[in-house]
């Protein structure tokens, strides 16, 4: 099959992440993203390498028997959801089977393990507590738009005013802000010319407290603004505060960003109204969240994820006792390492049953937030260290009795995983947001004396291609 070939085929399956395995009538295999098993699709081959072909989806010729009517007008245009036309149970099965296949290929016959039923997200719609919108236009020289990037496009913006997975208050804010700046005639930042003012809008909301933080990200190019910048920003805050929401506006911010990259970056933030933070609650703990600090995008799903991790830890030490009693008895004089600890959520969750919890995180802002949150929750047996796990663990005096791993999407650095294994702890819990990275790291852990005890998927991102996985590992030799 040659590059540029336009043809059709049937989607046989989806491999992680979002790779549709399509077979043509001639039996040729092509990878086509953004497809669903059972669809007949038309595509153009855009890459052929070492006998493997990849194609760009042009049209869904026939829908899959698995699909149903979709309730989102943006589906297929927006670059967000990929499974919105599937019933929730079907898309969950699809993602779990992807993880199951990756784990089976990694473990092979090296050990027996239990693959537990997946846990659904408590909310399938309106679960996202954070959205980063981009200013632009829907088409070349079109009117101002604010939303998500169009699928497959670096420039075009889809104004996702009816997006189903974000909070209703986010949809309201999206409409209000677009209308305000469109009426003022303010230009968006052109990503090729590097000219213009409006760049992004960051919105966060606490599921438990209902507090909302809105942050407008702009360039510092104020020369061509139709009005004085101070007046413009005051008006921006005023129109937001006039609107009615289910939640409460806790803060309105303005962040400057002159980076050439199309990313949300903090190069100076001022508070236009209220505070520059808000509070969220997870498993009885309170967390202070700033506009750029990491926090799981599905608050209720995060509770399920962390509860699953805690249950795995309980199971590994229970010996038939009640799980809570086992945790207190076995870990009360023990040290737990929470590696890749983020803002310290897991560390603080485990602190009541451990003598000490040591968290290591490379993002300094997240470490400072973890320290602040520990004080907020009156926790004094957690230590948070800023630095790369690979380098930091050599300098920690304490030795762990238990290790919790929650690495970024790319997994654990090969040299770091060797150092982690050398601690020789009896059990580890590995929380993964990318199953291909988990599978790779499991191969190393199994080769170095560990076995997989049990695995469970937790769906934190309904209708997208992503899913979290929790694995319990036990040392056997």
N, C-alpha and C positions, 0 to 999 in steps of 0.2 A: 504494500500500500504506500502510495506516494504522498508527500506533503501537498496540500491543496485539494486533495480528493474530497468530493462532496458525495455522501452516501447515507444510507439508513441502516439501522440495526435494532435489535431487541436488547434491553438491559437485563442481564441475567442476575446480577447481584451488585451490592455496593460494598466496597472495601474501605476501611478507614484510611484517611478522612475524606468522605464524600467522593470517592472514586468509583464511578459507575463502570462496571465491566460489561461492555457491549459487544455482541457478535453480529456481524453482517450476514446476509444470505449466503455469502461465499465461505462463511466460517471463520472470517478474520476477526481477531480480537482487538478492540480499541478501548482506551480509557476515556470516558467522557464524564466530566463533573456535573453536578447539579441535576442528577437524574434519579429516578425511582425504579426499583425492580418491576419488570413487567411492561414498562413503557416502550413504545416504538418511537425512536428519535431520529431526527436528521441532524447530521453534524459535518463539520469540515475538519479534515486532518490538519493539525497545525504543528505537529512534532513527530518525527520518526527517528528513533535512536536505538541502535543495537537490536533491531528487529521489533522494538516495542513502539506502538503508535498511540498518540493522544489526539483527541479531537475536541473542537469547541462546539458546544450545543447551539444549534440554530433554531430548532423547532421540535416540540413534542407532537409527533404525528398522531399517535394514539395514546390515550391515558392508560395507566396501569389499572388492572382490576382491583388493586388495593386502595386506590385513591377515592376520595369523596369530595363533595363541594367544599371549596375553601372559603373561610370567612374573612380573609384578609385581601383587600384590593391591591396590595403592594407585592403579594407573593409572586415570585418569578422575575420581578423587576428589581426589587431591592436586593442587596447582597447579603441580607441577614439569614432568615430562615431557609432551610432546604427541604424540610419535611412537613410543611404546613398543610399540605393536601392529604396527608395520611392521618387516619385516626390515631390518637395518642398511643394506644396500646401497640399498634403496628409499628410506629416509628421507634418506640422504646425497645421492642423485640429486635428490630433491625440493628440498633446501636449495640445492644447487649450481645447479639450474635457476632458482631464485628470484634468486640473485646474478647469473647470466648474463643474465637478462632486464633487471635493473636497470642493469647495465653497458652492455648493448646500447642501451638507451633513452638513456643518458647520452652515450655515445660516438657513436652513429649512424654516419655515414660519414666522420667526421673523420679517422680513421686506422685502419690495420690493426693488429691485435694478436693475441697468442697466448693462448688460454684453456686453460691446462694442466689435466690431470686432477687431481681433488681428492685430498688425502692423508687417509686415515682416521686416527681416533684410535688410538694403539697399544693402548689398552684401551677397550672399549665399555661394560663394566660395572665398577663399583668404581673409577672414575677420579677421583672428586671428592676433593680433599685438604682441603676446607673445607666445613663445614656450619654454618648458623645456625638453630637450632631455637627454637621459641616455646612457652612454657608457656600452657596454657589448658584448655578442656574440649572434648570431641568434640561435645557438644550442651548446651543450656541447663541449667545446674546439674548437669551430669554430673561424673564423677570426673576427677581431675587427668590431663591429657594433655600430652605433650611431643612436638612434631613440626613439621610444616609446615602452613601455612594451607590450609584446604579451598578447592578451586577456586571462585572467585566469592564467597568469604566473607571478611569482615574479622575475624570472631570465632571461628568453629569451627576446631578443630585436628585434623589427621589424624596419629595416632601412627605414623609411617612406619618401623615396626620391621623391615620386610622390604624396604626400599628397595634397588633393585639397583644404582643408580649411585654410592652412597656406600660407603666402605670398611667391611669387616666389623667392624673395631674400633669404628667409629662406631655400628653397630647395637647392639653390646654395651653401650657407654657410655649410649646412649639408654635401654635397658631398665633398667640399674642405677640411673641417676639418677631415672627416673620412679618406680621402686619405692621408693627411699629417701625421697623427699619426700612421696609418697602415704602411706606408713606413718607419717611424722611429722605428717601433717595440715597441711602448710604450704600457704597459699593462693597462687594465681597472681595476677598483676597484671591487674585488670580494665581494659581499654583505654578504656571509656566512663566508668567511675566514678573511674578513676585511683587505685584502691585495691588493695592486695595486695603481695606480696613477690617472688615468682618471675617473672622476665621472659623471659630467653633463656638458651640454652646454646650457646656457640661452641666448636666442636671443629675442630682442624687437625692434619694428620698429614703428615709428609714421606714421599714415596714411596720415595726412595733410602735415607734413614737410618732410617726407621721411627719417628722420634720424634713423640710426641703431646703436644699442648697442649690443655688443657680449661679453659674460662673460664665461670664461672657469673655471669650478669648479673642483678642484683636491684635493687629500689628500696631506699630507706633506711627504709622503714616496718617497723620491727622491734617495734613495741608489741604487736602481736597474734600474734607468733610463739609457738608452743607451748613452745619451749625457748629458752634463751639463744642469741643469734646465734653467738657464738664456738663454743659447743658444737655447734651445728647444722652449721657450716662444717667443723669438725674431723671430724665424722662423715661429711660429704659426701666429704671427701678420703680418709678411711679406707676407705669402701666401694669407691671407685674403684681404690684401690691394691691391694685384696684380689683383684680380678678378674684373669683371665688374658687377655692380648692377643697378637696376632701382633707388634705393635710394642711400644714402650716408652713409658710415661708420663714425659715430660720435665718437665712443669710442670702444676700445678693452681692456678688463679687465681680471684679473686673481684672483679668489677667492679661499682661502684655506678652507677646510672643513674636519675635522677629526671625525665628529659625526658618531656614529654607525648606526643611522637611515638613511634610504634611502631617504633623503630629501635634497633639495637645501638650504644650510645654510651658512650664512656669518660669518666666523671666521677670517676675515682679507682679504681686497681686495686691489690690486695694479693696477694702470693704466698702461697698456702696450703701448697704443696709444690714443691720443685725450683726451676726457673728460669722466668722470664717470656718465654722465647724458645725456639726450636729451630732446627736447621740442615737445609737442603735443598740438594741438589746438582743443578745444571743444566749440561750440556755441560762438565763438568770444573771448573766454578766452584762455590764454596760460598756459600750465602746464609743470613744470620741473619734469622729471621722472628719478629716479635712478634705478639700476638693481633690487632692491628688494622692491621698493615701490608699493603699490596697485594701479592699474588702470584698468578700464574695458578692457577686452581682445578684444572687438569689438568697435573700436573708433566711427565709423559711427552709429552703433547700440546704443552706449551710448548717442549720441546726440538725437536720437529718444526717448530713455527712459526718459532722463531728460526733453525733451520738453513735453512729455506726462504728467510727474509729474507737470510741471509748468502749463500746461493747466488745469489739475484737480484743482490746487490751484486757478487759475483764475476763473474757473466755480463756485467754492464754494463761491466767494466773488463778482461776477460780478453784480447781480441784474439787468440784462438787459443792462448794459453798455458794451462798448468795453472791451475786456479782459485786455489789457495793461493798459487802464485808470483805470479799477477797481483795479488792483494790486497796482498801484501807490497811488490811493486815499485811499484804505482801509488799506493797509499795511505800508504806509509811516511812521506812528508813532508807528508801532508795532514791537514786538520782536518775531523772529522765532527761534525755536530750531531745529537744524539738528542733530538728535541723531543717533549714529553710522556713523559718518560723513566721515570716510576714509580720503582721501587727500583733502577734502573740496570742491569737484566739485559742489555739489548741493547748499551748503552754498553760494558759490561765484556766482552761477547762480541767487540766490534769493536776493543777497545783494543790487542790484540797487533799489529794490522796498520796502525794509524794513528799519526801523530805525537801527536795529541791528540783526545780526544772530549769534547764539551761537552754535558751533559745539562741540560734545563730541565724542571722539574716544579712544579706549583702546590701540591701537598700537601707541607708542610714535613716531616712525619714520614717520608714516603717518601724525601725528599732526604737526611735524616740517615741513614736505613737504607742508601741507596745509597753514601754516604761510608764508612759502617762496613763494608759488604760489599767495597768496593774495597780497603780496608786489609786485610781478611781474606784477600783473594786476591792481595795484594802488587801491586796495580795502582796506578801513580802518574801515569798520563797521562790520567786522567779528572777533569774538573771538573763538579761538580753545583751547579746554581743553583736556588734556591727562588723561584718567582714565576710569574705568568701569562705564557705565551709571547708574547701580544700586546704586553706592556709590556717584558718582559725583553730580547728580542732587539735592541732599540734600543741597549742599554747594553753589549752584548758586543763587545769590541774585535776578537776574531778574526772572520774571514769564513770561512764553510764552503766546503769543496770537494765535500762530499757531505752530503745530509740524509736522515735516517730519521724518519718520522712515525708515531707510534703514539697517536693522540688518543683521548679518551674516547668514549663511544657517540654523543654528539651531533656528533662530527666537529670540524673546525677553524673557529674564529671567522672570518667573512668578512674582517675587517680584518687578522687574523693571516695568513691565507693569501696576501693581497696582499704583505705584508712578506716572507713566505717565498719567493714567486715572484721578488721583486726581487733576491734574492741571485744569481739566474741560474745556479745550479749545473747541471751537465750531466745529472745523474741524481738521482732521489729514489726511496726505497722507502716506500710507504704501507701500514701494517698497520692493518686496520679490523676492529672487532668488530660493526659495524652497517652492512650493505651499503647501506642507504638514505642514510646520511651519506656513505659513500664515493662513491656515484653523484653526489650533489650537488656534492661537492668536485671530482670529476673534471671535471665540466662547466666549473668555473671554471679549473682547471689547463689544460684543453684550449683554452679561449678565450684563455689568456695565454701560448701558445707551447710547451706541452708535449704529448707524445703518450704514449699507453699502449703499452708494449712487451710486457708479459706480465702475466698474472694467474693466481693459483692459490688455491683455497680449502683451508683446513686445518680439519678438524673437531675442535674442542676440547670440544664439548658434545654428545655422542651422545644421541639421543632427545629433545632439546629443540629449540626453534625457532631456536637461534643457531648461527652459524658464523663463523670468522675468515677474512679475505681478505687476501692480500698482492699488492700491485700495484707493478710497476716502471715508472717514468715517465722519459722522456727528453726533453731540451730540443731543439726543432727550429728555433726562431727566437726 
